[in-house]
């Protein structure tokens, strides 16, 4: 039996362009893993079985595709113990898929090469290739083109999900983004993002990253003012929401901010991991 962690991700910034001819949007987004994670076990089985999280689709899809590509039967048993809030913009499903994909592939008699595995991961979901990589990444294209980033990691993170918050589907959020006319000017906004990344040497300088372009389309994000009032040097929506996050210079500040929000939200105090 192999024990795995599927780490949550934050979109520290998300710049979105207009819809492409293939129906996808051009993006430039900064992806950062968090200590907050799902716990998984992977072991051989007589068939493919995924337990513990009935809503799973991505882990099952990942292992089915891997077996097809490798020419083997999909005989694995996976158990998922959720620690990441579901459908919150934190990439839990993609994280789990990436974790089992890497582990199952490594155990094959003839593992897929890195480029082939990454291409397979991209077909499962736009975020999945990120979870096969190390460290923070700038994801471009539709999210599949990754560039490693050397970003500061010494800060505390508060992730908050307002009580009663409802997740709009990612497709709905992008549709609303189009309706609001949010795509034009993508090239300039992407260059400003790249410039802010190049200048970020200490945690507080991450506060200069541009805001999440999807936030207006996802709906007015609650809790951001509370995070900023509590001392967050950056507060924004992650992905298509509804989870929000605040970055704090110390773990103690993050703990204090979490206590202040506790009556209005489910709150997690965590930190970046490589």
GIPE-V109434 format. One record per helix or strand. SS is the DSSP state (H for helix, E for strand). FROM is the first residue (numbers start at 1). TO is the last residue. If there is no record, write none. Layout:
# GIPE-V109434
ss->[SS & SS]
from->[FROM & FROM]
to->[TO & TO]
This chain:
# GIPE-V109434
ss->[E & E & E & H & E & H & H & H & E & E & E & H & H & H & H & H & E & E & H & E]
from->[2 & 25 & 49 & 58 & 76 & 92 & 114 & 128 & 137 & 145 & 156 & 170 & 186 & 203 & 215 & 224 & 234 & 244 & 251 & 265]
to->[19 & 44 & 51 & 70 & 81 & 106 & 124 & 132 & 141 & 148 & 162 & 179 & 199 & 208 & 218 & 229 & 237 & 248 & 261 & 272]
